[in-house]
Amino acid sequence: MDVYEGIIIKHIDYKESSQIIYVYTQTGLFSFLLRGANKMNSPFLGSKNTLSYVKIYASGKSLKNVKEMEIIKSYPNIKLHLNKYTYVLHMLELIYHFADGELNHDKSYPFLIKILDKVELEAEYVPYINMFEAKLLYLLGVNPLFHECVICKDTHDLTFSIEEGGMTCVDHTLKKQPYSEECIQLFEFLYYYDLQNPSSIETETKTIMELRHLLDEYYMYHLNIKTKSRTVLEGFIGY
Ligand SMILES: [Zn+2]
């Protein structure tokens, strides 16, 4: 029997009463079969939910059979708040989408756990979601460059360009960018934020709204993705 520890990032019904769960761990994404998980007398009932931090004892090669599962953390606060939960589902969808590709799990897995702990605790949690998205760009190799023109390395009069993936100087700025300086500063601040050495995060709603659109646009342009949860969230928060 093998032991796994990780976050359930997705679950789907399987046959009449079973479930398949996708668990993100330090070594990547694994799928497991929870036999009879949807039956009322199942020991797994209630623990199969997406976004639980679990320890799993399983056997089998391709589709592993769960023998026993312990919940380490269930993030009750996140699950209680619909917007918060939807923001988190957006992050989990991104992980699911990129887990088989470029992602370095040694870095992205512990980072996800840290962000989930923050989001669970903080009332002002949105910057931590944005921080996750900003740093994930680095882990996916499409990180923005903030300190110099991406083309000529000039460091004066820079503006942010989504298409160029960072700052551009006057000579290399092709079109006027719609994003305010505050928005780019917040993006940069969150991108470099050190969770081991936390400083206070001060933001205004309008800057958060702007950054939401910038991140959406950046992810669409460089990674061609908009998550389903992001679309759902739009209905909840109005932008
Ligand atoms: Zn330049």
Boltz pocket constraint, residues with backbone or C-beta under 6 A from the ligand:
constraints:
  - pocket:
      binder: B
      contacts: [[A, 149], [A, 150], [A, 151], [A, 152], [A, 153], [A, 154], [A, 168], [A, 169], [A, 170], [A, 171], [A, 172]]
      max_distance: 6.0
